[in-house]
Amino acid sequence: MQLTLHTFLTLDGVMQAPGGPEEDPEGGFGYGGWSFPYGDEDFGAAMTGWFEHASAFLLGRKTYQIFSGHWPRVTDPGDPIAAKLNTLPKYVASTTLASADWQNSSILSGDVAAEVAKLKEQPGDELQIHGSGELAQALIDHDLIDEYRLLVFPVHLGSGKKLFRDGVKGAALRLVSATTTGAGVVIMTYKPDGPVRLGSYALDAA
């Protein structure tokens, strides 16, 4: 399976609590729910299109707990996102959860990078990560992400957790596609493109 990362970001790179005020108030974060005003038809179509390719999901503990508290309550079999999340395998990276009771959920413990590498060897289309910032950073550091799907919203917050935080391994990315929704969300798809390449605009010495 291909490992794909899906993340909502503000213009200043914040990914914390896009879906609601109670989602992740850690650190006194006061902007929970910042993505909601931009959820138009174009946004929904992009998300639905990605979920069509999901064969399994990989989630961090916090994202798993948020999702498991919401999506099992969406019982419409015609909902393309709920149908996938409620039925497909879900792997939760956690050292603290004792159990994962949401249908078809299992806990990954021990060396998460090694476990994820094994999952990628299984047959299927996409192993999808949604949110799960700390897990995503660990997998970025181990060069396990095959495709980045970044949704950048037209808002900046000045505080909050970021996907590419200080200390994350540097790397180059290659833009595969970019579209903009009617509400101004820029949806970009990138693939890894090797190490960071450096240069200089300085003029040659006379």
DRENPA-3360 file (N, C-alpha, C; in nm, 2 decimals, always signed):
BEGIN
1 = MQLTLHTF = +0.08/-0.12/+0.00/+0.00/+0.00/+0.00/+0.09/+0.13/+0.00 ~ +0.04/+0.23/-0.06/+0.10/+0.36/-0.06/+0.06/+0.43/+0.06 ~ +0.16/+0.49/+0.13/+0.12/+0.57/+0.26/+0.10/+0.72/+0.22 ~ -0.02/+0.76/+0.24/-0.05/+0.90/+0.20/-0.09/+0.98/+0.33 ~ -0.04/+1.10/+0.34/-0.07/+1.19/+0.45/-0.16/+1.30/+0.41 ~ -0.27/+1.32/+0.49/-0.37/+1.42/+0.46/-0.37/+1.52/+0.58 ~ -0.35/+1.65/+0.56/-0.33/+1.74/+0.67/-0.40/+1.87/+0.63 ~ -0.47/+1.93/+0.73/-0.53/+2.07/+0.71/-0.42/+2.16/+0.78;
9 = LTLDGVMQ = -0.39/+2.27/+0.71/-0.29/+2.36/+0.76/-0.34/+2.51/+0.74 ~ -0.30/+2.59/+0.83/-0.32/+2.73/+0.81/-0.20/+2.79/+0.73 ~ -0.21/+2.92/+0.69/-0.10/+2.98/+0.62/+0.03/+2.98/+0.69 ~ +0.02/+2.98/+0.83/+0.15/+2.98/+0.90/+0.18/+2.84/+0.96 ~ +0.12/+2.74/+0.89/+0.16/+2.60/+0.91/+0.09/+2.53/+1.03 ~ +0.00/+2.59/+1.10/-0.07/+2.53/+1.21/-0.16/+2.42/+1.17 ~ -0.16/+2.30/+1.24/-0.25/+2.19/+1.21/-0.34/+2.16/+1.33 ~ -0.33/+2.23/+1.44/-0.39/+2.19/+1.56/-0.54/+2.22/+1.56;
17 = APGGPEED = -0.63/+2.12/+1.59/-0.77/+2.14/+1.62/-0.84/+2.21/+1.50 ~ -0.84/+2.16/+1.38/-0.91/+2.23/+1.27/-1.06/+2.21/+1.28 ~ -1.11/+2.10/+1.35/-1.25/+2.06/+1.34/-1.34/+2.11/+1.45 ~ -1.29/+2.17/+1.56/-1.38/+2.21/+1.66/-1.30/+2.26/+1.79 ~ -1.37/+2.34/+1.87/-1.30/+2.40/+1.99/-1.25/+2.30/+2.09 ~ -1.32/+2.18/+2.10/-1.28/+2.08/+2.20/-1.19/+1.98/+2.15 ~ -1.15/+1.99/+2.02/-1.07/+1.89/+1.96/-0.93/+1.87/+2.02 ~ -0.86/+1.98/+2.04/-0.73/+1.98/+2.10/-0.69/+2.11/+2.16;
25 = PEGGFGYG = -0.74/+2.14/+2.28/-0.71/+2.27/+2.34/-0.57/+2.28/+2.41 ~ -0.49/+2.18/+2.39/-0.36/+2.17/+2.46/-0.28/+2.30/+2.44 ~ -0.21/+2.34/+2.54/-0.13/+2.47/+2.53/-0.22/+2.59/+2.53 ~ -0.34/+2.58/+2.57/-0.43/+2.70/+2.57/-0.47/+2.74/+2.43 ~ -0.47/+2.65/+2.33/-0.50/+2.69/+2.20/-0.65/+2.73/+2.19 ~ -0.67/+2.85/+2.14/-0.80/+2.91/+2.14/-0.87/+2.92/+2.01 ~ -0.82/+2.86/+1.90/-0.87/+2.87/+1.77/-0.93/+2.74/+1.71 ~ -0.97/+2.65/+1.80/-1.02/+2.52/+1.75/-1.14/+2.54/+1.66;
33 = GWSFPYGD = -1.14/+2.47/+1.55/-1.25/+2.48/+1.45/-1.23/+2.58/+1.34 ~ -1.10/+2.62/+1.32/-1.06/+2.72/+1.22/-1.09/+2.68/+1.08 ~ -1.10/+2.55/+1.05/-1.12/+2.51/+0.91/-1.27/+2.51/+0.87 ~ -1.36/+2.51/+0.97/-1.50/+2.49/+0.94/-1.56/+2.59/+0.85 ~ -1.53/+2.72/+0.85/-1.60/+2.81/+0.76/-1.56/+2.79/+0.62 ~ -1.47/+2.71/+0.58/-1.42/+2.69/+0.45/-1.46/+2.56/+0.39 ~ -1.55/+2.49/+0.45/-1.59/+2.35/+0.41/-1.70/+2.35/+0.30 ~ -1.66/+2.40/+0.18/-1.76/+2.41/+0.07/-1.77/+2.28/-0.01;
41 = EDFGAAMT = -1.84/+2.28/-0.12/-1.86/+2.17/-0.21/-1.73/+2.12/-0.27 ~ -1.65/+2.21/-0.31/-1.52/+2.17/-0.37/-1.43/+2.09/-0.27 ~ -1.43/+2.14/-0.14/-1.36/+2.08/-0.04/-1.41/+1.94/-0.01 ~ -1.54/+1.92/-0.01/-1.60/+1.79/+0.01/-1.57/+1.69/-0.10 ~ -1.57/+1.74/-0.22/-1.54/+1.66/-0.34/-1.40/+1.61/-0.33 ~ -1.30/+1.69/-0.29/-1.17/+1.65/-0.28/-1.15/+1.54/-0.18 ~ -1.21/+1.56/-0.06/-1.20/+1.46/+0.05/-1.26/+1.33/+0.01 ~ -1.38/+1.34/-0.05/-1.45/+1.21/-0.09/-1.36/+1.14/-0.20;
49 = GWFEHASA = -1.30/+1.21/-0.29/-1.22/+1.15/-0.39/-1.10/+1.07/-0.33 ~ -1.04/+1.13/-0.23/-0.93/+1.06/-0.16/-0.97/+0.94/-0.09 ~ -1.09/+0.95/-0.02/-1.13/+0.84/+0.06/-1.17/+0.72/-0.03 ~ -1.20/+0.74/-0.15/-1.23/+0.63/-0.24/-1.11/+0.54/-0.26 ~ -0.99/+0.59/-0.24/-0.87/+0.51/-0.26/-0.82/+0.44/-0.13 ~ -0.89/+0.47/-0.02/-0.84/+0.41/+0.11/-0.86/+0.26/+0.11 ~ -0.76/+0.19/+0.16/-0.77/+0.05/+0.19/-0.76/+0.03/+0.34 ~ -0.69/+0.12/+0.41/-0.68/+0.11/+0.55/-0.64/+0.25/+0.60;
57 = FLLGRKTY = -0.65/+0.27/+0.74/-0.62/+0.40/+0.80/-0.51/+0.38/+0.91 ~ -0.42/+0.48/+0.92/-0.32/+0.48/+1.02/-0.34/+0.61/+1.10 ~ -0.36/+0.60/+1.23/-0.40/+0.72/+1.31/-0.32/+0.72/+1.44 ~ -0.29/+0.84/+1.48/-0.23/+0.86/+1.62/-0.34/+0.85/+1.72 ~ -0.30/+0.84/+1.85/-0.40/+0.82/+1.95/-0.51/+0.93/+1.96 ~ -0.47/+1.06/+1.96/-0.56/+1.17/+1.97/-0.66/+1.17/+1.85 ~ -0.61/+1.15/+1.73/-0.70/+1.16/+1.62/-0.79/+1.04/+1.62 ~ -0.74/+0.92/+1.66/-0.83/+0.80/+1.67/-0.94/+0.83/+1.77;
65 = QIFSGHWP = -0.91/+0.89/+1.88/-1.01/+0.91/+1.98/-1.12/+1.02/+1.93 ~ -1.07/+1.12/+1.86/-1.16/+1.21/+1.80/-1.25/+1.14/+1.69 ~ -1.19/+1.07/+1.61/-1.27/+1.00/+1.50/-1.36/+0.90/+1.56 ~ -1.32/+0.82/+1.65/-1.40/+0.71/+1.71/-1.52/+0.77/+1.79 ~ -1.51/+0.89/+1.83/-1.62/+0.95/+1.90/-1.72/+1.02/+1.81 ~ -1.68/+1.03/+1.68/-1.77/+1.10/+1.58/-1.82/+1.00/+1.48 ~ -1.74/+0.94/+1.40/-1.78/+0.87/+1.28/-1.87/+0.75/+1.31 ~ -1.86/+0.67/+1.41/-1.95/+0.56/+1.43/-2.10/+0.61/+1.45;
73 = RVTDPGDP = -2.11/+0.74/+1.48/-2.25/+0.80/+1.50/-2.31/+0.84/+1.36 ~ -2.22/+0.84/+1.26/-2.27/+0.87/+1.12/-2.31/+0.74/+1.06 ~ -2.43/+0.70/+1.06/-2.48/+0.57/+1.02/-2.54/+0.56/+0.88 ~ -2.54/+0.67/+0.80/-2.59/+0.67/+0.67/-2.49/+0.58/+0.58 ~ -2.54/+0.47/+0.53/-2.45/+0.39/+0.44/-2.41/+0.45/+0.32 ~ -2.48/+0.56/+0.28/-2.44/+0.64/+0.16/-2.34/+0.74/+0.18 ~ -2.29/+0.76/+0.31/-2.19/+0.86/+0.33/-2.06/+0.80/+0.30 ~ -1.99/+0.85/+0.19/-1.87/+0.79/+0.14/-1.75/+0.79/+0.24;
81 = IAAKLNTL = -1.74/+0.89/+0.33/-1.63/+0.90/+0.43/-1.66/+0.81/+0.55 ~ -1.78/+0.82/+0.60/-1.82/+0.73/+0.72/-1.81/+0.59/+0.68 ~ -1.86/+0.55/+0.56/-1.86/+0.41/+0.52/-1.72/+0.35/+0.52 ~ -1.62/+0.43/+0.48/-1.49/+0.38/+0.47/-1.43/+0.37/+0.61 ~ -1.44/+0.48/+0.69/-1.38/+0.49/+0.82/-1.44/+0.38/+0.92 ~ -1.57/+0.35/+0.90/-1.64/+0.26/+0.99/-1.61/+0.11/+0.96 ~ -1.57/+0.09/+0.84/-1.56/-0.06/+0.80/-1.41/-0.10/+0.77 ~ -1.33/-0.01/+0.72/-1.19/-0.05/+0.68/-1.10/-0.07/+0.81;
89 = PKYVASTT = -0.99/-0.14/+0.79/-0.90/-0.16/+0.90/-0.84/-0.02/+0.95 ~ -0.83/-0.01/+1.08/-0.77/+0.11/+1.14/-0.66/+0.07/+1.23 ~ -0.54/+0.13/+1.21/-0.42/+0.10/+1.29/-0.39/+0.22/+1.37 ~ -0.38/+0.20/+1.50/-0.36/+0.31/+1.60/-0.22/+0.30/+1.66 ~ -0.14/+0.41/+1.64/-0.01/+0.41/+1.70/-0.02/+0.47/+1.84 ~ +0.00/+0.39/+1.94/-0.02/+0.44/+2.08/+0.05/+0.35/+2.17 ~ +0.11/+0.41/+2.27/+0.18/+0.34/+2.38/+0.09/+0.34/+2.51 ~ -0.02/+0.41/+2.50/-0.10/+0.43/+2.62/-0.24/+0.36/+2.61;
97 = LASADWQN = -0.30/+0.35/+2.49/-0.43/+0.29/+2.48/-0.42/+0.14/+2.52 ~ -0.52/+0.10/+2.60/-0.53/-0.05/+2.64/-0.61/-0.13/+2.53 ~ -0.70/-0.06/+2.47/-0.78/-0.13/+2.37/-0.83/-0.02/+2.27 ~ -0.87/-0.08/+2.15/-0.93/+0.01/+2.05/-1.06/-0.06/+2.00 ~ -1.17/-0.01/+2.05/-1.30/-0.08/+2.03/-1.38/-0.05/+1.90 ~ -1.34/+0.06/+1.83/-1.40/+0.09/+1.71/-1.38/-0.03/+1.61 ~ -1.49/-0.06/+1.54/-1.48/-0.17/+1.45/-1.36/-0.18/+1.36 ~ -1.29/-0.30/+1.36/-1.17/-0.32/+1.28/-1.05/-0.23/+1.31;
105 = SSILSGDV = -1.04/-0.20/+1.44/-0.93/-0.12/+1.49/-0.83/-0.21/+1.57 ~ -0.70/-0.18/+1.55/-0.60/-0.25/+1.63/-0.49/-0.16/+1.66 ~ -0.42/-0.19/+1.77/-0.31/-0.10/+1.82/-0.18/-0.14/+1.77 ~ -0.10/-0.05/+1.73/+0.04/-0.07/+1.69/+0.13/-0.03/+1.81 ~ +0.21/-0.11/+1.86/+0.30/-0.08/+1.97/+0.44/-0.11/+1.93 ~ +0.53/-0.08/+2.02/+0.67/-0.11/+1.99/+0.73/-0.01/+1.89 ~ +0.80/-0.06/+1.79/+0.87/+0.02/+1.69/+0.77/+0.06/+1.58 ~ +0.70/+0.17/+1.59/+0.60/+0.21/+1.50/+0.64/+0.22/+1.36;
113 = AAEVAKLK = +0.76/+0.28/+1.34/+0.82/+0.29/+1.20/+0.83/+0.15/+1.14 ~ +0.88/+0.06/+1.21/+0.90/-0.08/+1.16/+0.76/-0.14/+1.13 ~ +0.66/-0.12/+1.22/+0.53/-0.18/+1.20/+0.46/-0.12/+1.07 ~ +0.48/+0.01/+1.06/+0.42/+0.08/+0.94/+0.49/+0.03/+0.81 ~ +0.62/+0.01/+0.81/+0.69/-0.04/+0.70/+0.63/-0.17/+0.66 ~ +0.59/-0.26/+0.75/+0.53/-0.39/+0.72/+0.39/-0.37/+0.66 ~ +0.32/-0.27/+0.72/+0.18/-0.25/+0.67/+0.19/-0.21/+0.52 ~ +0.29/-0.13/+0.49/+0.30/-0.08/+0.35/+0.33/-0.19/+0.25;
121 = EQPGDELQ = +0.38/-0.30/+0.30/+0.41/-0.42/+0.21/+0.28/-0.50/+0.19 ~ +0.17/-0.48/+0.26/+0.05/-0.55/+0.24/-0.02/-0.50/+0.11 ~ -0.10/-0.59/+0.05/-0.17/-0.55/-0.08/-0.27/-0.45/-0.05 ~ -0.30/-0.36/-0.14/-0.40/-0.26/-0.13/-0.37/-0.13/-0.20 ~ -0.45/-0.03/-0.19/-0.43/+0.09/-0.26/-0.36/+0.19/-0.17 ~ -0.43/+0.25/-0.08/-0.37/+0.35/+0.01/-0.39/+0.32/+0.16 ~ -0.28/+0.34/+0.23/-0.28/+0.34/+0.38/-0.28/+0.49/+0.41 ~ -0.39/+0.54/+0.46/-0.41/+0.69/+0.48/-0.39/+0.73/+0.62;
129 = IHGSGELA = -0.31/+0.84/+0.64/-0.30/+0.91/+0.76/-0.38/+1.04/+0.75 ~ -0.47/+1.07/+0.85/-0.54/+1.19/+0.86/-0.51/+1.26/+0.99 ~ -0.46/+1.39/+0.98/-0.41/+1.45/+1.10/-0.30/+1.38/+1.16 ~ -0.31/+1.35/+1.30/-0.21/+1.27/+1.36/-0.07/+1.33/+1.35 ~ -0.05/+1.45/+1.40/+0.07/+1.52/+1.38/+0.20/+1.46/+1.43 ~ +0.20/+1.41/+1.55/+0.32/+1.35/+1.61/+0.36/+1.22/+1.53 ~ +0.26/+1.14/+1.50/+0.28/+1.02/+1.42/+0.34/+1.06/+1.28 ~ +0.28/+1.16/+1.22/+0.32/+1.20/+1.09/+0.47/+1.24/+1.09;
137 = QALIDHDL = +0.51/+1.32/+1.19/+0.65/+1.36/+1.20/+0.74/+1.24/+1.22 ~ +0.71/+1.14/+1.29/+0.79/+1.03/+1.31/+0.81/+0.95/+1.18 ~ +0.70/+0.95/+1.10/+0.71/+0.88/+0.97/+0.78/+0.96/+0.87 ~ +0.77/+1.09/+0.87/+0.85/+1.18/+0.79/+1.00/+1.16/+0.81 ~ +1.03/+1.15/+0.94/+1.18/+1.13/+0.97/+1.23/+1.00/+0.92 ~ +1.14/+0.90/+0.91/+1.19/+0.77/+0.86/+1.16/+0.75/+0.71 ~ +1.13/+0.86/+0.64/+1.11/+0.86/+0.49/+1.00/+0.75/+0.45 ~ +0.89/+0.75/+0.53/+0.79/+0.65/+0.50/+0.67/+0.71/+0.42;
145 = IDEYRLLV = +0.66/+0.84/+0.42/+0.55/+0.90/+0.35/+0.57/+0.90/+0.20 ~ +0.47/+0.84/+0.13/+0.48/+0.83/-0.02/+0.42/+0.96/-0.09 ~ +0.32/+1.02/-0.02/+0.25/+1.13/-0.09/+0.19/+1.22/+0.02 ~ +0.22/+1.35/+0.01/+0.16/+1.45/+0.10/+0.04/+1.52/+0.04 ~ -0.07/+1.52/+0.10/-0.19/+1.60/+0.05/-0.22/+1.71/+0.16 ~ -0.18/+1.83/+0.12/-0.18/+1.94/+0.22/-0.29/+2.04/+0.17 ~ -0.38/+2.06/+0.26/-0.49/+2.16/+0.24/-0.46/+2.28/+0.32 ~ -0.43/+2.39/+0.25/-0.39/+2.51/+0.32/-0.50/+2.61/+0.31;
153 = FPVHLGSG = -0.55/+2.65/+0.43/-0.67/+2.74/+0.45/-0.62/+2.89/+0.46 ~ -0.71/+2.98/+0.41/-0.67/+3.12/+0.41/-0.69/+3.19/+0.55 ~ -0.61/+3.14/+0.64/-0.61/+3.20/+0.78/-0.48/+3.18/+0.84 ~ -0.43/+3.27/+0.92/-0.31/+3.25/+1.00/-0.34/+3.28/+1.15 ~ -0.28/+3.20/+1.24/-0.32/+3.20/+1.38/-0.22/+3.25/+1.48 ~ -0.09/+3.23/+1.44/+0.02/+3.28/+1.52/+0.06/+3.19/+1.64 ~ -0.02/+3.08/+1.66/+0.02/+2.98/+1.76/-0.04/+2.85/+1.73 ~ +0.01/+2.74/+1.79/-0.05/+2.61/+1.76/+0.05/+2.51/+1.71;
161 = KKLFRDGV = +0.02/+2.39/+1.72/+0.11/+2.28/+1.67/+0.12/+2.28/+1.52 ~ +0.24/+2.25/+1.47/+0.26/+2.25/+1.33/+0.30/+2.11/+1.28 ~ +0.28/+2.09/+1.15/+0.32/+1.96/+1.09/+0.47/+1.96/+1.08 ~ +0.53/+2.06/+1.02/+0.68/+2.07/+1.00/+0.73/+2.15/+1.11 ~ +0.75/+2.09/+1.23/+0.80/+2.17/+1.35/+0.95/+2.17/+1.35 ~ +1.01/+2.25/+1.43/+1.15/+2.26/+1.44/+1.21/+2.12/+1.47 ~ +1.31/+2.08/+1.40/+1.37/+1.95/+1.43/+1.32/+1.84/+1.33 ~ +1.22/+1.86/+1.26/+1.17/+1.76/+1.16/+1.28/+1.75/+1.05;
169 = KGAALRLV = +1.30/+1.63/+1.01/+1.41/+1.61/+0.90/+1.38/+1.69/+0.78 ~ +1.48/+1.76/+0.72/+1.46/+1.83/+0.60/+1.46/+1.74/+0.48 ~ +1.38/+1.78/+0.38/+1.38/+1.71/+0.25/+1.31/+1.79/+0.15 ~ +1.33/+1.76/+0.02/+1.27/+1.83/-0.09/+1.14/+1.76/-0.13 ~ +1.04/+1.83/-0.18/+0.92/+1.77/-0.23/+0.89/+1.82/-0.37 ~ +0.82/+1.74/-0.45/+0.79/+1.77/-0.58/+0.64/+1.79/-0.60 ~ +0.59/+1.90/-0.64/+0.45/+1.93/-0.66/+0.39/+1.84/-0.77 ~ +0.29/+1.77/-0.74/+0.22/+1.68/-0.84/+0.09/+1.75/-0.89;
177 = SATTTGAG = +0.02/+1.82/-0.80/-0.10/+1.89/-0.84/-0.14/+1.99/-0.74 ~ -0.21/+2.09/-0.79/-0.26/+2.20/-0.71/-0.39/+2.25/-0.76 ~ -0.49/+2.26/-0.67/-0.62/+2.32/-0.70/-0.66/+2.41/-0.59 ~ -0.76/+2.50/-0.62/-0.81/+2.59/-0.52/-0.97/+2.58/-0.52 ~ -1.02/+2.57/-0.40/-1.16/+2.56/-0.38/-1.23/+2.70/-0.39 ~ -1.36/+2.70/-0.40/-1.43/+2.83/-0.41/-1.41/+2.91/-0.29 ~ -1.39/+2.85/-0.17/-1.37/+2.92/-0.05/-1.22/+2.96/-0.02 ~ -1.14/+2.93/-0.12/-1.00/+2.97/-0.11/-0.90/+2.88/-0.04;
185 = VVIMTYKP = -0.94/+2.75/-0.03/-0.85/+2.65/+0.03/-0.76/+2.60/-0.09 ~ -0.63/+2.60/-0.07/-0.54/+2.55/-0.18/-0.50/+2.41/-0.14 ~ -0.54/+2.32/-0.23/-0.51/+2.18/-0.21/-0.39/+2.13/-0.30 ~ -0.29/+2.09/-0.23/-0.16/+2.06/-0.30/-0.12/+1.92/-0.27 ~ -0.08/+1.85/-0.37/-0.03/+1.71/-0.36/+0.12/+1.71/-0.39 ~ +0.20/+1.66/-0.30/+0.35/+1.65/-0.32/+0.40/+1.51/-0.31 ~ +0.51/+1.48/-0.37/+0.58/+1.35/-0.35/+0.72/+1.38/-0.30 ~ +0.78/+1.29/-0.23/+0.92/+1.32/-0.18/+1.01/+1.33/-0.30;
193 = DGPVRLGS = +1.11/+1.42/-0.29/+1.20/+1.44/-0.41/+1.35/+1.45/-0.36 ~ +1.38/+1.36/-0.27/+1.52/+1.35/-0.23/+1.56/+1.46/-0.12 ~ +1.69/+1.47/-0.10/+1.74/+1.57/+0.01/+1.72/+1.71/-0.04 ~ +1.73/+1.80/+0.06/+1.72/+1.94/+0.03/+1.84/+1.98/-0.06 ~ +1.81/+2.06/-0.16/+1.92/+2.11/-0.25/+1.95/+2.25/-0.22 ~ +2.07/+2.29/-0.22/+2.11/+2.43/-0.18/+2.18/+2.50/-0.29 ~ +2.19/+2.63/-0.29/+2.25/+2.71/-0.39/+2.27/+2.85/-0.33 ~ +2.31/+2.94/-0.42/+2.33/+3.08/-0.38/+2.31/+3.18/-0.49;
201 = YALDAA = +2.24/+3.29/-0.46/+2.22/+3.40/-0.55/+2.34/+3.50/-0.55 ~ +2.43/+3.48/-0.47/+2.54/+3.57/-0.46/+2.62/+3.58/-0.60 ~ +2.66/+3.70/-0.63/+2.74/+3.72/-0.75/+2.88/+3.67/-0.73 ~ +2.94/+3.62/-0.84/+3.08/+3.57/-0.84/+3.17/+3.69/-0.80 ~ +3.27/+3.66/-0.73/+3.37/+3.76/-0.69/+3.43/+3.83/-0.81 ~ +3.45/+3.96/-0.81/+3.51/+4.03/-0.93/+3.66/+3.99/-0.94;
% end
